[in-house]
């Protein structure tokens, strides 16, 4: 009985495809390592930035009849939007600094 012919290797088109797959795999491994390294090195900077986040006052007293609808805050101020279309800006100590009427069209 005749023996099967010995394989001569991959055809040229498959050798090219194999090389491309290896290059793509290496590129993806290097990319994942780079993304992880950037996240790890930048993570501490993100936590440091949060320490400078604005703080809320102990209490805020709204005028009578004002019902809060939304609240936002920044460094040294707190803004309260009421259901009767007013924006009230409070200072870091909780005192009312400014009040504005919103005109909705």
C-alpha positions in Angstrom: 0.0 0.0 0.0 1.2 3.4 -0.9 2.0 5.9 1.9 0.3 9.2 2.0 2.5 12.0 0.7 4.2 14.1 3.3 2.6 17.5 3.8 4.7 20.3 2.2 3.5 23.0 4.5 0.8 25.6 4.1 -0.1 27.1 0.8 1.3 30.7 0.3 -2.1 32.4 0.9 -2.6 30.6 4.2 1.0 31.4 5.3 0.2 35.1 4.7 -3.1 34.7 6.7 -1.3 33.0 9.5 1.3 35.8 9.7 -1.5 38.5 9.7 -3.3 36.7 12.5 -0.1 36.5 14.6 0.5 40.2 14.0 -3.1 41.1 14.9 -2.8 39.0 18.1 0.4 40.7 19.2 -1.1 44.1 18.4 -4.2 43.4 20.5 -2.1 42.1 23.4 0.1 45.2 23.4 -3.1 47.4 23.1 -4.7 45.7 26.2 -1.5 46.1 28.2 -1.3 49.8 27.2 -5.0 50.5 28.1 -4.5 48.8 31.5 -1.3 50.7 32.1 -2.9 54.0 31.3 -5.9 53.3 33.5 -3.7 52.3 36.5 -1.4 55.3 36.1 -4.3 57.8 35.7 -6.5 56.3 38.3 -4.6 58.0 41.2 -4.9 61.4 39.5 -8.7 60.9 39.3 -8.9 60.2 43.0 -6.8 63.2 43.8 -9.2 65.4 41.7 -12.2 64.2 43.7 -10.7 65.5 47.0 -11.2 69.0 45.6 -14.9 68.3 45.0 -17.4 70.9 46.3 -19.0 70.3 49.6 -22.6 70.8 50.6 -23.6 73.2 53.5 -25.0 71.6 56.7 -28.5 72.9 55.9 -30.4 75.0 53.4 -33.6 76.8 54.3 -35.9 77.5 51.3 -38.5 80.3 51.5 -42.0 79.2 52.5 -44.0 77.8 49.7 -40.9 76.8 47.6 -40.7 73.1 46.7 -37.4 71.9 45.3 -37.4 70.3 41.9 -33.7 70.0 41.2 -30.4 70.7 43.0 -26.9 71.1 41.7 -23.7 72.4 43.3 -20.3 73.7 42.5 -17.3 75.0 44.4 -18.8 77.3 47.1 -22.4 77.4 45.9 -25.6 75.3 45.7 -28.4 76.0 43.2 -32.0 74.9 43.9 -34.6 74.9 41.1 -38.1 75.2 42.5 -41.4 74.0 41.1 -42.6 77.6 40.7 -39.8 78.2 38.2 -37.2 80.0 40.4 -33.5 79.3 40.7 -32.1 80.0 44.2 -28.3 80.2 44.6 -27.1 79.5 48.1 -23.5 80.1 49.4 -21.3 77.6 51.1 -22.7 78.6 54.5 -26.3 77.8 53.3 -27.4 81.5 53.1 -29.4 82.6 50.1 -27.2 84.7 47.8 -29.3 85.2 44.7 -32.7 84.3 43.3 -33.8 84.3 39.7 -37.2 83.8 38.0 -37.2 81.4 35.0 -39.5 82.3 32.1 -40.5 79.2 30.2 -41.8 79.7 26.7 
